[in-house]
Amino acid sequence: MKLKTMKKTMAFTAAIVGSIALGGTQALASHHFETTLVQQKPALNQLDNYVFASERPDHTVFIMNVSSTPKEGDDGIFASEALYNIHVSSDDKFETGHTFSLQFDGDKYTLYSSDTPNGPVGEVGSKVGEGVVGEKAELSDGIQVWAGVAKDPFYGNSPSLHLLRAQLNSGQPYDPAIWSQSGGKSIFVGRKSAAIVLDVPNSMLSSTVRTFMTTDVKQDDDTWQQIQYSANPLFSHIMLFENEALKEAYNHTRPDMQDDIKPIAAARISRAATLAKSQDDPIKYGNEVADQLVPDVLTYKTGTKATYSATERNGRPLDDDAMSVVLTMLLGTETDQKIPNPKLYTATFPYVIPTTLD
């Protein structure tokens, strides 16, 4: 193990121990909001990530959704003094690939690219080009970018999910009837988010890429701190118990320092499968699913159809039922969240549906 990775892993282990000592609390929102700074500045809040084939032959799309409450004014949509990072690794050691970073200044942004998928926090690499929020940008190397306000494509049965989490916490048997209690209504109907869309030539990528996304914030001493991490949908929200300190520690990780999170996720899954009475060997099942989800990245074979299901995960398309998939993996039994897919996406760039703040 490299010294840098060892130090990061040791730091994360210490954070986990500290978080367990602090105990768990109830999550604050349906997406993330897992750090104090993000609660204070919602434009930093990471929501969902998507990876799939572009409408352009031999190109791949990466989408980073942030901010569930975009608004007018300074830092209302995207935060200045922040970096929004899309990490794309060409190998399972996270040593080769790219990090695409966007930095915003009002309604303008600059895209940077570094030749490492897992470099130091705050490192941006070389300037690729500039763009304007809400407008399509054609940049060098054939990269297309769009950043702006869009209809939130995520949909979920959040009230019933809270009921499930309460059952898991108290040790009550799983009751599938909870999913019908929302009456088929998603609390995300009408919600907007900020979206960053990159359309990248496959010539810049390997045949298989592993993607994760982070947000960095500039500190008063001009250093940078990573404050959020995301890849698989709802991973930290569902798989890490009701422990906000643990989730906050996780948001400071990278894939090469997540070994310590695997037994925690496995324990959560084993407990859920036990209460659902879905598996003959819940502990074995929990370990198997945790092995699939940790390190937390979206793995995608470039040039192929993206799919995200309990049995096959290849990138993540905008059409997926992420909550049902993650619940199925958690509980070890086919789960339907009983919410219809609003299909808030298009087949053409920027793939999300742009909207206004009105």
C-alpha positions as a printed NumPy array, in Angstrom:
array([[  0.   ,   0.   ,   0.   ],
       [  1.292,   3.469,  -0.887],
       [  2.135,   5.72 ,   2.061],
       [ -0.388,   8.353,   0.955],
       [ -3.177,   5.77 ,   0.734],
       [ -2.178,   4.261,   4.085],
       [ -2.345,   7.646,   5.772],
       [ -5.761,   8.37 ,   4.263],
       [ -7.076,   4.961,   5.293],
       [ -5.803,   5.393,   8.86 ],
       [ -7.456,   8.811,   9.042],
       [-10.754,   7.39 ,   7.829],
       [-10.565,   4.514,  10.315],
       [-10.13 ,   7.028,  13.125],
       [-13.126,   8.977,  11.815],
       [-15.264,   5.841,  11.813],
       [-14.328,   5.03 ,  15.402],
       [-15.168,   8.566,  16.414],
       [-18.48 ,   8.502,  14.601],
       [-19.552,   5.256,  16.245],
       [-18.808,   6.813,  19.624],
       [-20.983,   9.792,  18.733],
       [-23.963,   7.616,  17.84 ],
       [-26.532,   7.985,  15.063],
       [-29.083,  10.615,  14.238],
       [-31.875,  10.814,  11.707],
       [-30.957,  11.949,   8.193],
       [-32.042,  15.456,   7.277],
       [-33.285,  15.129,   3.705],
       [-34.125,  12.758,   0.922],
       [-30.868,  13.209,  -0.955],
       [-27.707,  13.952,   0.985],
       [-27.183,  17.09 ,   3.136],
       [-24.668,  15.072,   5.141],
       [-22.216,  17.781,   6.157],
       [-22.727,  20.971,   8.123],
       [-21.33 ,  23.157,   5.335],
       [-23.671,  21.597,   2.767],
       [-26.64 ,  22.239,   5.032],
       [-25.59 ,  25.898,   5.152],
       [-24.877,  26.157,   1.407],
       [-27.191,  23.857,  -0.601],
       [-25.415,  24.622,  -3.901],
       [-22.684,  22.251,  -2.663],
       [-25.125,  19.385,  -2.093],
       [-24.365,  16.407,  -4.369],
       [-27.454,  14.521,  -5.499],
       [-27.148,  11.924,  -8.26 ],
       [-24.584,  10.749, -10.801],
       [-25.167,   9.218, -14.226],
       [-22.883,   7.588, -16.814],
       [-24.125,   6.351, -20.195],
       [-23.476,   6.368, -23.942],
       [-23.844,   9.679, -25.759],
       [-26.063,  10.299, -28.774],
       [-22.755,  11.012, -30.503],
       [-21.004,   7.825, -31.599],
       [-17.929,   6.956, -29.527],
       [-18.703,   9.422, -26.74 ],
       [-19.728,   8.969, -23.101],
       [-21.931,  11.211, -20.943],
       [-21.209,  12.029, -17.31 ],
       [-23.848,  13.918, -15.32 ],
       [-23.405,  15.372, -11.843],
       [-26.606,  16.646, -10.222],
       [-26.251,  19.047,  -7.305],
       [-28.377,  21.491,  -5.286],
       [-31.975,  20.395,  -4.727],
       [-32.962,  24.029,  -4.079],
       [-31.375,  26.204,  -6.806],
       [-32.255,  29.877,  -6.493],
       [-31.364,  33.357,  -7.716],
       [-28.41 ,  35.241,  -6.291],
       [-24.804,  34.579,  -5.388],
       [-24.075,  30.851,  -5.024],
       [-27.727,  30.162,  -5.683],
       [-27.155,  27.538,  -8.397],
       [-23.457,  26.668,  -8.232],
       [-21.078,  27.775,  -5.507],
       [-18.076,  29.939,  -6.221],
       [-14.919,  29.087,  -4.28 ],
       [-15.782,  25.443,  -4.982],
       [-14.728,  22.72 ,  -7.393],
       [-17.213,  20.239,  -8.81 ],
       [-15.205,  17.16 ,  -9.778],
       [-16.01 ,  14.212, -12.034],
       [-13.358,  11.534, -11.509],
       [-12.951,   8.942, -14.275],
       [-10.501,   6.108, -13.623],
       [ -9.117,   3.787, -16.29 ],
       [ -8.092,   1.092, -13.794],
       [ -9.27 ,  -0.479, -10.566],
       [ -6.346,   1.009,  -8.622],
       [ -7.478,   4.547,  -9.494],
       [ -4.048,   5.495, -10.766],
       [ -4.749,   6.415, -14.417],
       [ -7.504,   8.438, -16.037],
       [ -8.856,  11.967, -15.668],
       [-10.524,  14.352, -13.276],
       [-12.761,  16.96 , -14.893],
       [-13.275,  19.966, -12.6  ],
       [-15.652,  22.881, -13.007],
       [-15.168,  26.164, -11.169],
       [-17.931,  28.769, -11.321],
       [-17.795,  32.552, -11.236],
       [-21.297,  33.956, -11.405],
       [-22.935,  32.692, -14.593],
       [-19.62 ,  31.612, -16.114],
       [-17.452,  28.577, -15.483],
       [-14.083,  27.115, -16.373],
       [-13.529,  23.427, -17.094],
       [-10.202,  21.876, -16.143],
       [ -8.83 ,  18.395, -16.763],
       [ -6.04 ,  16.608, -14.909],
       [ -4.411,  13.352, -15.998],
       [ -5.146,  11.55 , -12.747],
       [ -8.476,  10.291, -11.402],
       [ -7.453,  10.47 ,  -7.762],
       [ -5.146,  13.432,  -7.355],
       [ -4.771,  15.787,  -4.399],
       [ -7.865,  17.677,  -3.268],
       [ -8.041,  21.004,  -5.097],
       [ -5.782,  19.984,  -7.976],
       [ -7.359,  20.996, -11.291],
       [ -4.813,  20.301, -14.033],
       [ -5.   ,  22.14 , -17.346],
       [ -7.694,  24.51 , -18.549],
       [ -9.964,  22.957, -21.199],
       [-12.205,  25.939, -21.84 ],
       [-14.947,  28.209, -20.559],
       [-18.719,  28.269, -20.735],
       [-21.859,  30.098, -19.652],
       [-24.477,  28.644, -17.334],
       [-27.525,  27.513, -19.294],
       [-25.722,  27.363, -22.633],
       [-24.09 ,  24.496, -24.524],
       [-20.304,  24.801, -24.755],
       [-18.162,  23.132, -27.44 ],
       [-14.679,  22.901, -25.956],
       [-11.344,  21.49 , -27.05 ],
       [-10.77 ,  17.756, -27.571],
       [-14.394,  17.364, -28.673],
       [-15.802,  17.831, -25.15 ],
       [-19.322,  19.234, -24.846],
       [-20.498,  20.826, -21.598],
       [-23.794,  22.069, -20.255],
       [-24.355,  23.403, -16.755],
       [-27.563,  24.899, -15.465],
       [-30.937,  24.382, -13.811],
       [-32.889,  21.274, -14.825],
       [-35.879,  19.242, -13.758],
       [-34.668,  16.734, -11.191],
       [-34.82 ,  13.301, -12.9  ],
       [-34.694,  11.41 ,  -9.595],
       [-37.919,  10.056,  -8.16 ],
       [-38.459,   8.287,  -4.89 ],
       [-40.836,   7.16 ,  -2.183],
       [-39.134,   9.048,   0.601],
       [-41.93 ,   8.776,   3.232],
       [-41.981,   4.984,   2.934],
       [-38.194,   4.874,   2.961],
       [-38.246,   6.644,   6.333],
       [-40.67 ,   3.984,   7.578],
       [-38.292,   1.254,   6.415],
       [-35.346,   2.885,   8.147],
       [-37.353,   3.117,  11.351],
       [-38.149,  -0.601,  11.081],
       [-34.499,  -1.473,  10.523],
       [-33.363,   0.668,  13.443],
       [-35.866,  -0.816,  15.859],
       [-35.424,  -4.396,  14.67 ],
       [-39.01 ,  -4.773,  13.492],
       [-39.751,  -7.338,  10.74 ],
       [-39.811,  -5.822,   7.256],
       [-43.315,  -4.962,   6.053],
       [-43.581,  -4.665,   2.219],
       [-46.92 ,  -2.873,   2.618],
       [-45.1  ,   0.351,   3.554],
       [-44.433,   1.153,  -0.112],
       [-48.134,   1.605,  -0.863],
       [-48.638,   4.163,   1.874],
       [-47.422,   7.087,  -0.244],
       [-50.282,   6.588,  -2.71 ],
       [-47.869,   6.512,  -5.638],
       [-46.724,  10.088,  -5.092],
       [-43.072,  11.126,  -5.293],
       [-41.993,  14.059,  -3.131],
       [-39.603,  14.971,  -5.942],
       [-42.399,  15.971,  -8.331],
       [-41.756,  19.511,  -9.536],
       [-38.319,  19.693,  -7.976],
       [-35.407,  21.3  ,  -9.735],
       [-31.69 ,  20.743,  -9.418],
       [-28.475,  22.05 , -10.86 ],
       [-26.804,  19.758, -13.375],
       [-23.349,  19.47 , -14.899],
       [-23.273,  17.473, -18.133],
       [-20.046,  16.37 , -19.823],
       [-20.002,  14.607, -23.196],
       [-16.499,  13.163, -23.605],
       [-14.875,  11.319, -26.555],
       [-14.197,   7.655, -25.817],
       [-10.699,   8.192, -27.205],
       [ -9.944,   9.916, -23.881],
       [-11.294,   6.96 , -21.901],
       [-10.427,   3.315, -21.396],
       [-12.704,   0.433, -22.385],
       [-13.957,   0.315, -18.783],
       [-14.202,   3.391, -16.588],
       [-14.903,   3.753, -12.876],
       [-16.501,   7.055, -11.969],
       [-17.053,   8.936,  -8.724],
       [-17.779,  12.584,  -8.021],
       [-16.633,  14.994,  -5.334],
       [-16.999,  18.61 ,  -4.281],
       [-14.098,  20.635,  -2.895],
       [-14.289,  23.959,  -1.045],
       [-11.576,  26.548,  -0.644],
       [-10.666,  27.264,   2.981],
       [ -9.689,  30.567,   4.586],
       [ -6.016,  29.584,   4.373],
       [ -6.361,  28.981,   0.574],
       [ -6.168,  25.202,   0.968],
       [ -8.916,  22.934,  -0.369],
       [-11.101,  20.448,   1.5  ],
       [-13.25 ,  17.7  ,  -0.021],
       [-16.711,  17.939,   1.532],
       [-18.818,  15.474,  -0.477],
       [-18.449,  12.164,  -2.299],
       [-20.972,  10.195,  -4.341],
       [-21.264,   7.436,  -6.927],
       [-23.935,   4.738,  -6.434],
       [-27.369,   6.224,  -5.729],
       [-28.431,   6.428,  -2.083],
       [-25.366,   4.508,  -0.896],
       [-24.485,   6.664,   2.082],
       [-28.138,   7.504,   2.718],
       [-29.247,   3.872,   3.051],
       [-26.182,   1.691,   3.624],
       [-24.465,   3.554,   6.477],
       [-27.085,   3.282,   9.222],
       [-28.453,   6.485,  10.784],
       [-25.074,   7.913,  11.695],
       [-24.447,  11.419,  10.361],
       [-20.886,  11.561,  11.694],
       [-20.057,   8.358,   9.812],
       [-21.627,   9.733,   6.639],
       [-19.647,  12.932,   7.009],
       [-16.434,  10.93 ,   7.393],
       [-17.35 ,   8.957,   4.292],
       [-17.763,  12.173,   2.313],
       [-14.049,  12.848,   2.827],
       [-12.973,   9.517,   1.319],
       [-11.733,   8.332,  -2.05 ],
       [-12.162,   4.791,  -3.484],
       [ -8.698,   3.696,  -2.344],
       [ -9.548,   4.352,   1.311],
       [-12.979,   2.742,   1.604],
       [-12.038,  -0.753,   2.791],
       [-13.12 ,   0.136,   6.313],
       [-16.617,   1.042,   5.112],
       [-17.256,  -2.395,   3.608],
       [-18.012,  -4.302,   6.864],
       [-20.301,  -1.472,   7.965],
       [-22.303,  -1.668,   4.737],
       [-22.29 ,  -5.477,   4.974],
       [-23.714,  -5.301,   8.508],
       [-26.486,  -2.95 ,   7.407],
       [-27.413,  -5.233,   4.477],
       [-27.256,  -8.392,   6.627],
       [-29.549,  -6.809,   9.218],
       [-32.048,  -5.771,   6.523],
       [-32.023,  -9.204,   4.876],
       [-32.516, -10.844,   8.272],
       [-35.539,  -8.689,   9.069],
       [-36.912,  -9.321,   5.573],
       [-36.324, -13.081,   5.986],
       [-35.065, -13.108,   2.392],
       [-31.792, -15.032,   2.686],
       [-30.747, -18.387,   4.147],
       [-27.401, -16.829,   5.049],
       [-27.864, -13.063,   5.59 ],
       [-24.246, -12.539,   6.652],
       [-22.907, -14.112,   3.475],
       [-25.392, -12.106,   1.434],
       [-24.41 ,  -8.868,   3.134],
       [-20.726,  -9.495,   2.41 ],
       [-21.457, -10.307,  -1.239],
       [-23.462,  -7.142,  -1.837],
       [-20.94 ,  -4.979,   0.024],
       [-18.206,  -6.419,  -2.22 ],
       [-20.21 ,  -5.238,  -5.228],
       [-20.787,  -1.728,  -3.896],
       [-17.454,  -0.93 ,  -2.238],
       [-15.433,   0.885,  -3.414],
       [-18.333,   3.121,  -4.247],
       [-17.948,   3.846,  -7.974],
       [-20.064,   3.615, -11.118],
       [-18.351,   1.108, -13.408],
       [-19.174,   1.438, -17.118],
       [-18.004,  -0.285, -20.305],
       [-17.681,   2.537, -22.788],
       [-19.758,   2.276, -25.928],
       [-22.335,  -0.071, -24.371],
       [-25.899,   0.409, -23.159],
       [-26.001,   1.595, -19.582],
       [-28.154,  -0.278, -17.107],
       [-28.61 ,  -0.087, -13.371],
       [-30.396,  -3.018, -11.783],
       [-29.962,  -5.295,  -8.786],
       [-28.379,  -7.973, -10.998],
       [-26.422,  -5.813, -13.437],
       [-24.85 ,  -2.397, -13.031],
       [-23.163,  -0.841, -16.041],
       [-22.988,   2.911, -15.612],
       [-26.297,   4.488, -14.725],
       [-28.922,   5.728, -17.216],
       [-31.359,   8.551, -16.521],
       [-34.245,   6.075, -16.911],
       [-33.401,   3.893, -13.92 ],
       [-35.541,   3.263, -10.825],
       [-32.602,   3.802,  -8.483],
       [-34.532,   3.563,  -5.236],
       [-36.16 ,   0.222,  -6.081],
       [-32.787,  -1.164,  -7.211],
       [-30.953,  -0.133,  -4.044],
       [-33.806,  -1.358,  -1.833],
       [-33.778,  -4.724,  -3.619],
       [-30.054,  -5.06 ,  -2.945],
       [-30.475,  -3.949,   0.664],
       [-33.37 ,  -6.254,   1.516],
       [-32.373,  -9.224,  -0.633],
       [-35.824,  -9.454,  -2.165],
       [-37.434,  -7.818,  -5.199],
       [-38.704,  -4.431,  -4.052],
       [-40.945,  -1.953,  -5.858],
       [-41.169,   1.503,  -4.344],
       [-44.6  ,   1.97 ,  -6.005],
       [-43.727,   5.274,  -7.687],
       [-44.169,   5.733, -11.476],
       [-41.172,   6.892, -13.5  ],
       [-41.762,  10.533, -14.58 ],
       [-39.09 ,  10.117, -17.309],
       [-37.636,  13.59 , -16.885],
       [-34.903,  13.267, -19.499],
       [-34.36 ,  13.454, -23.255],
       [-32.427,  11.401, -25.808],
       [-30.361,  14.39 , -26.93 ],
       [-27.8  ,  16.68 , -25.313],
       [-27.931,  17.85 , -22.536],
       [-30.173,  14.831, -21.722],
       [-31.605,  16.526, -18.624],
       [-34.524,  18.905, -19.184],
       [-33.44 ,  22.531, -18.743],
       [-35.81 ,  24.778, -16.833],
       [-35.883,  28.174, -15.154],
       [-35.899,  29.284, -11.535],
       [-39.383,  30.815, -11.868]])
